[in-house]
């Protein structure tokens, strides 16, 4: 489906744009987009693990005191709704499906059998306020800023070790800021093609329960995920 969205978007952008209908105050725009969520993570896994369990633990588990967590990218379908307060000012609510990301350590030590920890499902609704610079033109660029709320649908990770699986968990709720830049290309009959880039900032605490190392849950990382969210799609004004 996402490949079809991209193909339709690119095909539509080759149309004659002169008759495009522009957004006005009170309009609602619905967009369907293909979205790539690419984490730009910042991790201190080795340092935090040594702080939690003692110097040398990170080297035993990950093979390095400088080990980090790695979170992979994912391509998902996304729908969003914009309401125009004026022809320049609009609010956009992004409602994506859960985006699933594999998580692994950057290296592996003698105590672990694999660097793969599993995957997490993140649901990231995002609300931004946009300023459209040239609302009466075929090419309508905009900038936006707002907030994102990220809910972890599946927060279970596992470190596979020579002494058996050790449980890892992350926080359920994550709040963060969002910046946005995009372009609507106005087409005939109130249709449009959209290109959009967002930078989101949010992070989470990562905790390990390893009875062989010590009792209880202990924090082993402060993981900033901070993804780039790049989208292309089509929209309709109502």
N, C-alpha and C positions, 0 to 999 in steps of 0.2 A: 504493500500500500504506500509506503513512504517513497519508493522509487517512482510510483505513479504521480505522487504529489509533486516531486521535483520535476518530472517530465512535463506535467501540465503547466507548472509555473514557468519553466523556460520557454515552452511553446507560446504561452500567453504573452510573454514579454516581447515577442517578435511581432505582435499586432500593431496596427496604427493607433497611437495613443491620443490623438488630438481630441477625440470625442469622449475622453474619460470623464467620469463624474466625480467631483470632489466632495470630501466630507464637510458637513455643516453642523452647527450646534444642534444637539439632540440626536444625532445619528448614532447608531450602534453598528460596529463592524465586527464580524465574526471571521476568524482566520483559522485555516487548517494548515499545519506546518510539519515538515520533517525536521527534527531537532537533534543535533549532536551535543551530548553533554560530556565535556572533556575536563576531568579534574586537573587542577594545577596545585597538587597537594604539597603541604609542608609538614614534615613529620620529624619527631625526635625520639623514635622508638628505642634505639639503643641506649641513649642517655637516660630516658625515663625508666627503662627496665632496670638499669643498674641502680638508679636511685631507689626503686621499689624493693629490689631483692639483693642488692649488694654488687659491688664491682666484680666484673667477670661473668655475670649472668648473661649479659647481652652477647658476649663472645661465644659462650656455650650454646645459646639458643640460635643466634643469627649469624655467627661467624665474624661479627664485627661490632664494636661499640658505637660505630657510626651508622648502623643499619636504620633503614626507614621503612615506612609502610607505603605501598604503591596501590593506587586505585585506578582501574582501567576505564576507558571511555565507553559510551553506549549511545546508539541511535534509536530514537523513540518517536512515535507520533504525538502531536501536541495540538490542542485547541485553545484559542484565547479569544477574549471578548474586550472590545474597547468602547468606551462611551465618551462622546465629544461634548464637553461643557461649552466650548466655543470651537470655531474651526481650527484654532491653534492649540488648544489645551484639551488633552484626552487622558483618561485613566484606562490602563490595560490590566486585565486579570488573566494570568496564564495558568491553565489547568492541564498539566501533563499527566500521562499515565505513570505508574511507578517506573523509575529508571534503575535497572539492576547493574551493579558493578562488582566485578571480581576484585578481591583484596589479597595481596601477598606481601611478604617481606622482601626487601631488596637483596638479601643474601641469606644463607643458611649455615647453621653451625652443626656441631656433632650431635647435639641433643634433639634436633628436629629431623623428621624424615622427609618433609617437603616444605617449600616456602609458601605454598598455597594455603590460605586461611579460610576460603569460602567466598561468599558474596553477600552483599547487602542490597535491599530494595529501598530506595528513597523516593518519597512523594514530595515534590517541591513546588507547591503553588506560590506564585510570585505576583505582587501588585506593584505597578509602577505608574508614575505620573509623567506624561510625555508632553514635550513642546514641539509642535510641527512648524518648521520655519517657513515653508512655502506651500501652504495648504491649497492654494488655488492653481497649482501647477501640476503637470503630469507626473513629474518626479518630486515626491513629497518626503524629504528627509526629516528625521526627528531625533531628539535626545530624550532620555528618560532616567528617572531615579526612583528608588522605592525600597521595598523590603521583601524578603523571602522567608517562608516558614517551611522547614524540612522535617518531615515525619518519617522515621525509619519503620517500614513495614516488617522487615525481617532483619533483626540485629544480631543474629547468632553467627559467630565465627568460632573456629576451632584451630588450635595449634596442635598439629600431629607430632608427637614426640616419641622417643624410644621407650618412655614409661607410660604411653597411652595418650589419648586426647585430653587437652587442657582447654577449658572454656574461655572464650573471649566475648565481651559485650561492648556495645557502644550506646550512647544516650539515645532515647526515643525522639526528643524534640531538639531542633536546632533552629535558631533565628539568625538572620544576617541581612546585610545590605545588598543592594543591586543597582548597577549602572547599566545603561542601555543605549545603543545607537542603531538606527535602522532606516529603511527606505521603503515607502509604499509607492508603487508605480500604478497610477490610476488608469483603468481600462474602460471600455464601453459598458453600459448597462450596470454601473456601480460595482463592477468587479475590480479587483486589484491583485497585483503580485507583490509579495513582501519578502524583504531580506532583513534579518535582524541578528544582532550580536549583543549578548549580555555577559557581564561579569558578576558573579555572585560570590559573596564572602560568608562562609559559615564553617564552623568546626565542631569537633566533638571530643570528649574524653574516651579513651580506649582502656578497658580494664581486663585484667587476667585473673582467673581463679585457678591456681596451680597448687594443690595441697602438698605436692612433693617439694615445693619451694617455700611455702609459708601459708598460713591460714588466711582465708577471706579474699575478697576482691581487692586487687591493688592496681592503681593507675600505671599503665605502661606507655602511654602516649597522649599527647595533646595534638590531635590530627586536624589540621586546617585543610579542607577539601577544595574550596575556592574555585569552582569550575568555570570554564568558558562555555557558554551556551549559544550555539550557532544554529540559526534556523532559516529555512526557505519554504515558502508556501503560497497559498492563494487565499483571498478574502472576498467578502461581500458586504456592502453597506446596506443597512436597512433604516 
